[in-house]
Amino acid sequence: MIALIVVLAVLVVLVLAFVVIYNRLVTFRNQFKNAFAQIDVQLKRRYDLIPNLVETAKGYIKHEREALEAVTKARYEAMSAAKAAAANPGNPEAMTGLTQAEGILTGALGRLLAVVENYPDLKANQTMLSLMEELTSTENKVAFARQAFNDSVTAYNVAREKFPATLVAAMFGFGEAELLQSTESAEERKAPKVQF
């Protein structure tokens, strides 16, 4: 009788531990999904600003059609990648696709803004100034949201890799989540060389 009670007690403890671990993994997974939702909100805001920026620039830079078309195309690709990533945050392919699409969009926007520098009237246009300021603010918000997402993904990945959580994770398909990398290239991250 005592042996049966001990076995039942051990089983109850194991089941409780199993439930606690499972619920903890669900909590961490939902936290990183929520963190991605915050990135998604900021990216949508960014994507909504871009057509206004392009329309404002169109009137001034008629000879720079390539820059405008590149931004429009890159925006569309980034929106598609963001939609795929939002459907499954943490998925390695979706995060890689989003990182690449955002990198292309950032590059296209950078080229457009460089072109804007060559047009003093456009650069001084109040609408353009306002849009550029709002875009900069949104870029900062995206960076903060990306940091929060990556922190959440790291906490989730650490929790799922610890023993015995790794057993529960394997049983219920809690796969590894992918970090959202910066859109900067390795070349852009290098410190500038300064010579006097």
C-alpha positions in Angstrom: 0.0 0.0 0.0 2.8 2.4 0.9 4.6 1.6 -2.3 1.5 2.4 -4.3 1.1 5.8 -2.5 4.8 6.6 -3.2 4.4 5.7 -6.9 1.2 7.8 -7.1 3.0 10.7 -5.4 5.9 10.5 -7.8 3.5 10.4 -10.7 1.6 13.5 -9.4 4.9 15.4 -9.0 6.0 14.5 -12.5 2.7 15.5 -14.0 2.7 18.8 -12.1 6.3 19.5 -13.2 5.4 18.6 -16.8 2.4 21.0 -16.7 4.5 23.8 -15.2 7.2 23.4 -17.8 4.6 23.3 -20.7 2.8 26.4 -19.4 6.1 28.2 -19.0 7.1 27.4 -22.6 3.7 28.6 -23.8 4.1 31.9 -21.9 7.6 32.5 -23.4 6.3 31.7 -26.9 3.4 34.1 -26.5 5.7 36.8 -25.2 7.9 36.7 -28.3 4.8 36.6 -30.6 3.5 39.7 -28.8 6.9 41.4 -29.2 6.8 40.6 -32.9 3.3 42.1 -33.1 4.8 45.4 -31.8 7.4 45.3 -34.6 4.6 44.6 -37.1 2.7 47.7 -35.9 5.8 49.9 -36.5 6.6 48.3 -39.8 3.1 48.9 -41.0 3.4 52.5 -39.9 6.7 52.7 -41.8 5.1 51.2 -44.9 2.3 53.7 -44.8 4.7 56.6 -44.7 6.6 55.6 -47.7 3.9 56.3 -50.4 3.5 59.8 -49.0 7.3 60.3 -49.1 7.4 59.0 -52.7 4.4 61.2 -53.8 6.0 64.3 -52.2 9.3 63.6 -53.9 7.8 62.9 -57.4 6.9 66.5 -58.1 10.5 67.6 -57.5 12.7 64.7 -58.8 11.2 63.8 -62.2 14.6 62.7 -63.5 15.1 60.2 -60.6 12.5 57.7 -61.6 14.7 54.7 -60.7 15.0 55.8 -57.0 11.2 56.2 -56.7 10.5 52.8 -58.4 13.1 51.0 -56.3 11.5 52.3 -53.1 8.0 51.3 -54.2 9.2 47.8 -55.2 11.2 47.3 -52.0 8.2 48.5 -49.9 6.0 45.9 -51.6 8.5 43.1 -51.0 9.0 44.1 -47.4 5.3 44.2 -46.8 5.0 40.7 -48.2 7.9 39.5 -46.0 6.4 41.1 -42.9 3.1 39.4 -43.6 4.8 36.0 -43.8 6.8 36.7 -40.6 3.7 37.9 -38.7 1.9 34.7 -39.6 4.7 32.7 -37.9 7.0 34.9 -35.8 10.3 33.2 -34.9 10.2 31.0 -38.0 13.8 31.0 -39.4 12.8 31.3 -43.1 10.3 34.1 -42.3 12.7 36.0 -40.2 15.5 35.7 -42.8 13.1 36.8 -45.5 12.0 39.8 -43.5 15.6 40.8 -42.6 16.6 40.7 -46.3 13.5 42.6 -47.5 14.0 45.2 -44.8 17.6 45.6 -45.8 16.7 46.2 -49.4 14.0 48.7 -48.4 16.4 50.5 -46.1 18.9 50.7 -48.9 16.3 52.0 -51.4 15.1 54.6 -48.9 18.7 55.6 -48.3 19.3 56.2 -52.0 16.1 58.2 -52.2 17.1 60.4 -49.3 20.5 60.9 -50.9 18.7 62.0 -54.1 16.5 64.4 -52.0 19.7 66.0 -50.7 20.4 67.2 -54.3 17.1 69.1 -54.5 17.1 72.1 -52.0 13.5 72.9 -52.7 12.4 69.4 -51.9 14.6 69.2 -48.9 13.0 72.4 -47.6 9.5 71.3 -48.3 7.5 71.2 -45.1 5.7 68.0 -46.0 8.9 66.2 -46.8 10.6 67.4 -43.6 7.6 66.2 -41.6 7.6 62.8 -43.4 11.3 62.4 -42.9 11.0 63.2 -39.2 8.2 60.7 -38.8 10.1 58.1 -40.7 13.1 58.6 -38.5 10.9 58.3 -35.4 9.4 55.1 -36.7 12.8 53.7 -37.5 13.8 54.2 -33.8 10.6 52.5 -32.7 11.3 49.6 -35.0 14.8 49.3 -33.5 13.4 49.2 -29.9 10.7 46.8 -30.9 13.3 44.5 -32.5 15.4 44.6 -29.4 12.3 43.6 -27.3 11.5 40.8 -29.7 15.0 39.5 -29.7 15.1 39.6 -25.9 11.8 37.6 -25.8 13.1 35.1 -28.4 16.3 34.6 -26.4 14.4 34.0 -23.2 12.1 31.5 -25.0 15.1 29.6 -26.6 16.9 29.4 -23.3 13.8 28.1 -21.5 13.2 25.4 -24.1 16.8 24.3 -24.1 17.0 23.7 -20.4 16.5 20.2 -19.0 13.8 18.8 -18.6 12.0 21.5 -20.6 13.9 20.3 -23.7 11.9 17.0 -23.4 8.6 18.8 -23.2 9.6 21.1 -26.0 10.5 18.1 -28.3 7.2 16.3 -27.4 5.0 19.3 -28.2 6.8 20.9 -31.1 8.2 24.0 -29.4 10.9 24.6 -32.0 13.7 27.1 -31.8 12.7 30.7 -32.6 14.8 32.9 -34.9 16.1 36.3 -33.9 15.3 39.2 -36.1 18.7 40.5 -37.3 19.6 44.0 -38.1 19.1 45.1 -41.6 22.6 46.6 -41.7 25.2 44.8 -43.7 28.6 43.8 -42.3 30.1 46.6 -44.3 27.8 49.2 -42.7 28.7 48.0 -39.2 32.4 48.5 -39.7 33.7 51.5 -37.9 34.6 54.3 -40.3 38.3 54.8 -40.9 39.4 58.3 -39.8 42.7 59.8 -40.9 44.2 63.1 -40.1 
